[in-house]
Amino acid sequence: MDNKKEVLDTGNEGVKGLMETIASKVSVDQSKEMLSNLKDSIVDNIHERTERAASFINSLKKDKIRNLERLLDVTRKELKKSDKKNYIYITDAGRMVVIDRDMWGEPCTVTVKEGNRVMLRLVKFFNDYPYLFPVFNEKNLNGEIIFMTDGEIWYRDKDVATLVLFKNDKPDFLTINLEKVKGYKEKDLLKYLENCKILYLEKRLNDLLLVERKIAIEDIVRVRPGYAIYKNSERTFTILLFDQLKALCDEFTLRKLPNLSEEALDVLFTLDIVEYIKSKGYAFENFKQDNDHIEYWQEIGSKRVCVMRYKI
């Protein structure tokens, strides 16, 4: 009986071992299949993402080219040649435009030939919008471009900003130390750099504000060729108005600035408008902005009436 039980136990153990072996083999095979499927899925996902990224980059490049074509006043119909090195356009009037590409395929320079006149320009993009500049040496310029407009490129590198200002096709490099404005947000920093630029270009305003009145640039709210606003220690604002020769014409103080855009302030603080506002006794602080207009409202009887409205 014991021998029979032993045989049965041995048989059971054999079957159990066989089942475990089979289960183990099935488990291994399933794991291999799962790993293979996972690998294929990851590879497919990477390929899909790569294709999407490549498609997105190509789309951006096409948008840049279209914007550049509009700036250069050429169309796709006038494109005669396109390869890795350049695009060549020839208009019906015989004007030739050659856009050279860098090693990444981005437009880098433009040559325009019209009659006997040949013009070479450097291409720069900011927010995908193209700008053309005279060719200049960028070798010593570090940092990222934070602002660009016609005739100007602003670079920032840590605690220094460099403004490249073009005049008569020649670059002028203005270096500005940013130690005192480290905590400025981008919008405030751009305003600060704009004020520095104006004071650099307008020597008479520089002498009046920084030398004679010893105003810190950080306290200047806005300075333009026609006016300046700066903060006083008693939390008021001084407004200075200048004539075309940058001579001081008027000066007054406000406890509060009107809630207007910079473009609206440029309109409000002009000699003629300031003179009219003062003659009417209107409070500068109460001017409002309605889209592209500045307005002044008054209570007349039981009604509130707009008594002054001026287009920005």
One Martini backbone bead per residue (centre of mass of N, CA, C, O) as a GRO file, in nm:
protein
  312
    1MET     BB    1   0.059   0.062  -0.021
    2ASP     BB    2   0.304   0.246   0.007
    3ASN     BB    3   0.403   0.196  -0.280
    4LYS     BB    4   0.155   0.310  -0.419
    5LYS     BB    5   0.171   0.592  -0.295
    6GLU     BB    6   0.453   0.656  -0.402
    7VAL     BB    7   0.379   0.633  -0.698
    8LEU     BB    8   0.161   0.851  -0.692
    9ASP     BB    9   0.340   1.079  -0.589
   10THR     BB   10   0.540   1.064  -0.818
   11GLY     BB   11   0.333   1.120  -1.039
   12ASN     BB   12   0.233   1.392  -0.934
   13GLU     BB   13   0.507   1.532  -0.942
   14GLY     BB   14   0.546   1.500  -1.246
   15VAL     BB   15   0.296   1.652  -1.333
   16LYS     BB   16   0.358   1.912  -1.181
   17GLY     BB   17   0.628   1.964  -1.322
   18LEU     BB   18   0.514   1.973  -1.608
   19MET     BB   19   0.317   2.209  -1.560
   20GLU     BB   20   0.532   2.412  -1.471
   21THR     BB   21   0.693   2.401  -1.730
   22ILE     BB   22   0.465   2.488  -1.915
   23ALA     BB   23   0.395   2.750  -1.768
   24SER     BB   24   0.676   2.871  -1.791
   25LYS     BB   25   0.685   2.868  -2.101
   26VAL     BB   26   0.435   3.036  -2.145
   27SER     BB   27   0.530   3.281  -1.979
   28VAL     BB   28   0.781   3.337  -2.149
   29ASP     BB   29   0.636   3.370  -2.419
   30GLN     BB   30   0.452   3.598  -2.326
   31SER     BB   31   0.676   3.793  -2.245
   32LYS     BB   32   0.808   3.809  -2.519
   33GLU     BB   33   0.556   3.916  -2.661
   34MET     BB   34   0.517   4.167  -2.486
   35LEU     BB   35   0.795   4.290  -2.539
   36SER     BB   36   0.764   4.303  -2.843
   37ASN     BB   37   0.512   4.482  -2.843
   38LEU     BB   38   0.636   4.713  -2.679
   39LYS     BB   39   0.865   4.775  -2.871
   40ASP     BB   40   0.689   4.837  -3.118
   41SER     BB   41   0.530   5.065  -2.982
   42ILE     BB   42   0.770   5.250  -2.920
   43VAL     BB   43   0.878   5.274  -3.207
   44ASP     BB   44   0.618   5.387  -3.330
   45ASN     BB   45   0.602   5.634  -3.143
   46ILE     BB   46   0.871   5.758  -3.225
   47HIS     BB   47   0.810   5.782  -3.525
   48GLU     BB   48   0.559   5.959  -3.493
   49ARG     BB   49   0.696   6.191  -3.340
   50THR     BB   50   0.912   6.248  -3.553
   51GLU     BB   51   0.716   6.312  -3.782
   52ARG     BB   52   0.573   6.543  -3.640
   53ALA     BB   53   0.822   6.719  -3.591
   54ALA     BB   54   0.907   6.740  -3.887
   55SER     BB   55   0.641   6.862  -3.986
   56PHE     BB   56   0.650   7.112  -3.803
   57ILE     BB   57   0.920   7.226  -3.902
   58ASN     BB   58   0.839   7.246  -4.201
   59SER     BB   59   0.606   7.440  -4.149
   60LEU     BB   60   0.776   7.669  -4.030
   61LYS     BB   61   0.957   7.707  -4.276
   62LYS     BB   62   0.729   7.781  -4.471
   63ASP     BB   63   0.632   8.029  -4.316
   64LYS     BB   64   0.896   8.184  -4.337
   65ILE     BB   65   0.911   8.194  -4.644
   66ARG     BB   66   0.644   8.339  -4.691
   67ASN     BB   67   0.719   8.593  -4.528
   68LEU     BB   68   0.970   8.660  -4.699
   69GLU     BB   69   0.830   8.690  -4.969
   70ARG     BB   70   0.653   8.929  -4.886
   71LEU     BB   71   0.888   9.120  -4.814
   72LEU     BB   72   1.022   9.078  -5.121
   73ASP     BB   73   0.804   9.058  -5.343
   74VAL     BB   74   0.740   8.742  -5.388
   75THR     BB   75   0.664   8.432  -5.557
   76ARG     BB   76   0.621   8.103  -5.637
   77LYS     BB   77   0.605   8.156  -5.948
   78GLU     BB   78   0.911   8.295  -5.934
   79LEU     BB   79   1.036   8.022  -5.883
   80LYS     BB   80   1.332   7.868  -6.035
   81LYS     BB   81   1.495   7.772  -5.766
   82SER     BB   82   1.548   7.470  -5.547
   83ASP     BB   83   1.764   7.405  -5.268
   84LYS     BB   84   1.992   7.365  -5.010
   85LYS     BB   85   2.119   7.661  -5.069
   86ASN     BB   86   1.869   7.792  -5.249
   87TYR     BB   87   1.668   8.065  -5.369
   88ILE     BB   88   1.524   8.151  -5.696
   89TYR     BB   89   1.411   8.464  -5.824
   90ILE     BB   90   1.205   8.582  -6.112
   91THR     BB   91   1.074   8.844  -6.251
   92ASP     BB   92   0.919   9.002  -6.511
   93ALA     BB   93   1.120   9.261  -6.463
   94GLY     BB   94   1.412   9.112  -6.374
   95ARG     BB   95   1.409   9.047  -6.081
   96MET     BB   96   1.652   8.927  -5.844
   97VAL     BB   97   1.620   8.661  -5.591
   98VAL     BB   98   1.848   8.547  -5.329
   99ILE     BB   99   1.820   8.272  -5.103
  100ASP     BB  100   2.016   8.180  -4.851
  101ARG     BB  101   2.132   7.883  -4.683
  102ASP     BB  102   2.197   7.708  -4.422
  103MET     BB  103   2.278   7.406  -4.268
  104TRP     BB  104   1.950   7.402  -4.172
  105GLY     BB  105   1.779   7.566  -4.407
  106GLU     BB  106   1.799   7.860  -4.335
  107PRO     BB  107   1.763   8.173  -4.385
  108CYS     BB  108   2.043   8.426  -4.413
  109THR     BB  109   2.049   8.554  -4.708
  110VAL     BB  110   2.010   8.843  -4.936
  111THR     BB  111   1.986   8.890  -5.295
  112VAL     BB  112   1.941   9.192  -5.489
  113LYS     BB  113   1.867   9.228  -5.843
  114GLU     BB  114   1.841   9.560  -6.006
  115GLY     BB  115   1.993   9.585  -6.257
  116ASN     BB  116   2.283   9.750  -6.126
  117ARG     BB  117   2.160   9.671  -5.853
  118VAL     BB  118   2.305   9.553  -5.538
  119MET     BB  119   2.170   9.366  -5.253
  120LEU     BB  120   2.279   9.290  -4.919
  121ARG     BB  121   2.122   9.069  -4.669
  122LEU     BB  122   2.028   8.997  -4.351
  123VAL     BB  123   1.857   8.728  -4.192
  124LYS     BB  124   1.589   8.768  -3.949
  125PHE     BB  125   1.410   8.604  -3.685
  126PHE     BB  126   1.093   8.700  -3.514
  127ASN     BB  127   0.837   8.521  -3.462
  128ASP     BB  128   0.863   8.439  -3.782
  129TYR     BB  129   0.963   8.723  -3.855
  130PRO     BB  130   1.116   8.910  -4.096
  131TYR     BB  131   1.447   9.061  -4.124
  132LEU     BB  132   1.652   9.325  -4.259
  133PHE     BB  133   2.015   9.350  -4.271
  134PRO     BB  134   2.303   9.451  -4.256
  135VAL     BB  135   2.602   9.331  -4.275
  136PHE     BB  136   2.750   9.184  -3.976
  137ASN     BB  137   2.935   9.133  -3.683
  138GLU     BB  138   2.848   8.856  -3.449
  139LYS     BB  139   3.082   8.727  -3.283
  140ASN     BB  140   3.050   8.919  -2.998
  141LEU     BB  141   2.758   8.809  -2.971
  142ASN     BB  142   2.559   8.734  -2.693
  143GLY     BB  143   2.290   8.549  -2.657
  144GLU     BB  144   1.961   8.647  -2.680
  145ILE     BB  145   1.688   8.738  -2.857
  146ILE     BB  146   1.433   8.989  -2.738
  147PHE     BB  147   1.445   9.196  -2.991
  148MET     BB  148   1.273   9.320  -3.298
  149THR     BB  149   1.332   9.556  -3.562
  150ASP     BB  150   1.368   9.800  -3.762
  151GLY     BB  151   1.713   9.851  -3.707
  152GLU     BB  152   1.687   9.624  -3.463
  153ILE     BB  153   1.887   9.443  -3.206
  154TRP     BB  154   1.830   9.245  -2.909
  155TYR     BB  155   2.052   9.145  -2.651
  156ARG     BB  156   2.090   8.876  -2.398
  157ASP     BB  157   2.354   8.836  -2.131
  158LYS     BB  158   2.256   8.810  -1.843
  159ASP     BB  159   2.390   9.131  -1.729
  160VAL     BB  160   2.368   9.194  -2.050
  161ALA     BB  161   2.298   9.435  -2.303
  162THR     BB  162   2.265   9.445  -2.670
  163LEU     BB  163   2.231   9.713  -2.896
  164VAL     BB  164   2.151   9.709  -3.240
  165LEU     BB  165   2.206  10.004  -3.435
  166PHE     BB  166   2.091  10.131  -3.740
  167LYS     BB  167   2.282  10.361  -3.961
  168ASN     BB  168   2.349  10.375  -4.273
  169ASP     BB  169   2.435  10.057  -4.257
  170LYS     BB  170   2.538  10.100  -3.955
  171PRO     BB  171   2.652   9.973  -3.662
  172ASP     BB  172   2.542  10.020  -3.319
  173PHE     BB  173   2.677   9.956  -2.990
  174LEU     BB  174   2.475   9.899  -2.700
  175THR     BB  175   2.573   9.876  -2.364
  176ILE     BB  176   2.390   9.718  -2.084
  177ASN     BB  177   2.352   9.717  -1.752
  178LEU     BB  178   2.156   9.473  -1.531
  179GLU     BB  179   2.200   9.477  -1.218
  180LYS     BB  180   1.944   9.673  -1.128
  181VAL     BB  181   1.732   9.466  -1.316
  182LYS     BB  182   1.703   9.155  -1.244
  183GLY     BB  183   1.378   9.149  -1.151
  184TYR     BB  184   1.274   9.192  -1.421
  185LYS     BB  185   1.050   9.170  -1.639
  186GLU     BB  186   1.029   9.162  -1.969
  187LYS     BB  187   0.853   9.414  -2.008
  188ASP     BB  188   1.024   9.602  -1.821
  189LEU     BB  189   1.293   9.562  -1.965
  190LEU     BB  190   1.211   9.680  -2.241
  191LYS     BB  191   1.151   9.961  -2.130
  192TYR     BB  192   1.431  10.018  -2.018
  193LEU     BB  193   1.584   9.988  -2.290
  194GLU     BB  194   1.430  10.209  -2.437
  195ASN     BB  195   1.525  10.440  -2.255
  196CYS     BB  196   1.826  10.400  -2.303
  197LYS     BB  197   1.818  10.452  -2.605
  198ILE     BB  198   1.706  10.741  -2.606
  199LEU     BB  199   1.936  10.861  -2.424
  200TYR     BB  200   2.158  10.789  -2.631
  201LEU     BB  201   2.034  10.951  -2.883
  202GLU     BB  202   1.949  11.190  -2.668
  203LYS     BB  203   2.152  11.412  -2.527
  204ARG     BB  204   1.968  11.633  -2.402
  205LEU     BB  205   1.804  11.435  -2.228
  206ASN     BB  206   2.037  11.317  -2.076
  207ASP     BB  207   2.132  11.579  -1.940
  208LEU     BB  208   1.866  11.656  -1.798
  209LEU     BB  209   1.811  11.384  -1.636
  210LEU     BB  210   2.104  11.266  -1.544
  211VAL     BB  211   2.268  11.532  -1.481
  212GLU     BB  212   2.086  11.764  -1.369
  213ARG     BB  213   1.856  11.572  -1.210
  214LYS     BB  214   1.948  11.285  -1.127
  215ILE     BB  215   1.803  11.048  -1.272
  216ALA     BB  216   1.710  10.738  -1.257
  217ILE     BB  217   1.639  10.509  -1.489
  218GLU     BB  218   1.442  10.340  -1.304
  219ASP     BB  219   1.248  10.616  -1.271
  220ILE     BB  220   1.177  10.592  -1.565
  221VAL     BB  221   0.892  10.538  -1.738
  222ARG     BB  222   0.912  10.753  -1.991
  223VAL     BB  223   1.091  10.816  -2.307
  224ARG     BB  224   1.071  11.072  -2.548
  225PRO     BB  225   1.126  11.320  -2.773
  226GLY     BB  226   0.853  11.482  -2.637
  227TYR     BB  227   0.880  11.314  -2.354
  228ALA     BB  228   0.865  11.273  -1.983
  229ILE     BB  229   0.862  11.016  -1.718
  230TYR     BB  230   0.892  11.044  -1.355
  231LYS     BB  231   0.976  10.945  -1.040
  232ASN     BB  232   0.919  11.034  -0.715
  233SER     BB  233   0.971  11.018  -0.375
  234GLU     BB  234   0.650  11.117  -0.327
  235ARG     BB  235   0.474  10.951  -0.538
  236THR     BB  236   0.517  11.105  -0.801
  237PHE     BB  237   0.479  11.268  -1.128
  238THR     BB  238   0.685  11.381  -1.389
  239ILE     BB  239   0.624  11.607  -1.663
  240LEU     BB  240   0.791  11.645  -1.977
  241LEU     BB  241   0.815  11.890  -2.237
  242PHE     BB  242   0.908  11.898  -2.587
  243ASP     BB  243   1.048  12.011  -2.851
  244GLN     BB  244   1.210  11.966  -3.152
  245LEU     BB  245   1.489  12.061  -2.987
  246LYS     BB  246   1.460  11.955  -2.680
  247ALA     BB  247   1.314  12.170  -2.530
  248LEU     BB  248   1.178  12.294  -2.251
  249CYS     BB  249   0.813  12.371  -2.212
  250ASP     BB  250   0.699  12.170  -1.983
  251GLU     BB  251   0.573  12.127  -1.632
  252PHE     BB  252   0.435  11.853  -1.431
  253THR     BB  253   0.223  11.705  -1.172
  254LEU     BB  254   0.131  11.369  -1.070
  255ARG     BB  255  -0.029  11.129  -0.868
  256LYS     BB  256  -0.150  10.994  -1.137
  257LEU     BB  257  -0.170  10.779  -1.393
  258PRO     BB  258  -0.307  10.699  -1.665
  259ASN     BB  259  -0.488  10.420  -1.806
  260LEU     BB  260  -0.257  10.369  -2.053
  261SER     BB  261  -0.103  10.326  -2.320
  262GLU     BB  262   0.182  10.412  -2.471
  263GLU     BB  263   0.048  10.525  -2.726
  264ALA     BB  264  -0.149  10.710  -2.569
  265LEU     BB  265   0.064  10.879  -2.421
  266ASP     BB  266   0.193  10.997  -2.679
  267VAL     BB  267  -0.066  11.164  -2.737
  268LEU     BB  268  -0.133  11.313  -2.472
  269PHE     BB  269   0.189  11.414  -2.450
  270THR     BB  270   0.129  11.682  -2.617
  271LEU     BB  271   0.131  12.008  -2.651
  272ASP     BB  272  -0.157  12.063  -2.764
  273ILE     BB  273  -0.319  11.872  -2.575
  274VAL     BB  274  -0.224  11.983  -2.304
  275GLU     BB  275  -0.327  12.269  -2.348
  276TYR     BB  276  -0.626  12.192  -2.379
  277ILE     BB  277  -0.667  12.045  -2.108
  278LYS     BB  278  -0.594  12.288  -1.929
  279SER     BB  279  -0.816  12.484  -2.041
  280LYS     BB  280  -1.051  12.273  -1.928
  281GLY     BB  281  -0.965  12.119  -1.653
  282TYR     BB  282  -0.860  11.846  -1.691
  283ALA     BB  283  -0.788  11.526  -1.572
  284PHE     BB  284  -0.544  11.308  -1.647
  285GLU     BB  285  -0.633  11.060  -1.464
  286ASN     BB  286  -0.934  11.037  -1.629
  287PHE     BB  287  -0.832  10.898  -1.861
  288LYS     BB  288  -0.938  10.689  -2.128
  289GLN     BB  289  -0.961  10.372  -2.305
  290ASP     BB  290  -1.092  10.302  -2.650
  291ASN     BB  291  -0.894  10.135  -2.794
  292ASP     BB  292  -0.811  10.387  -3.043
  293HIS     BB  293  -0.899  10.576  -2.791
  294ILE     BB  294  -0.929  10.877  -2.615
  295GLU     BB  295  -1.105  10.970  -2.306
  296TYR     BB  296  -1.352  11.215  -2.170
  297TRP     BB  297  -1.557  11.225  -1.879
  298GLN     BB  298  -1.875  11.382  -1.778
  299GLU     BB  299  -2.089  11.542  -1.559
  300ILE     BB  300  -2.411  11.637  -1.704
  301GLY     BB  301  -2.610  11.652  -1.486
  302SER     BB  302  -2.756  11.325  -1.531
  303LYS     BB  303  -2.512  11.288  -1.728
  304ARG     BB  304  -2.272  11.099  -1.911
  305VAL     BB  305  -2.008  11.262  -2.096
  306CYS     BB  306  -1.825  11.286  -2.390
  307VAL     BB  307  -1.584  11.561  -2.433
  308MET     BB  308  -1.336  11.367  -2.528
  309ARG     BB  309  -1.194  11.249  -2.848
  310TYR     BB  310  -0.899  11.053  -2.947
  311LYS     BB  311  -0.690  10.938  -3.178
  312ILE     BB  312  -0.407  10.716  -3.178
   0.00000   0.00000   0.00000
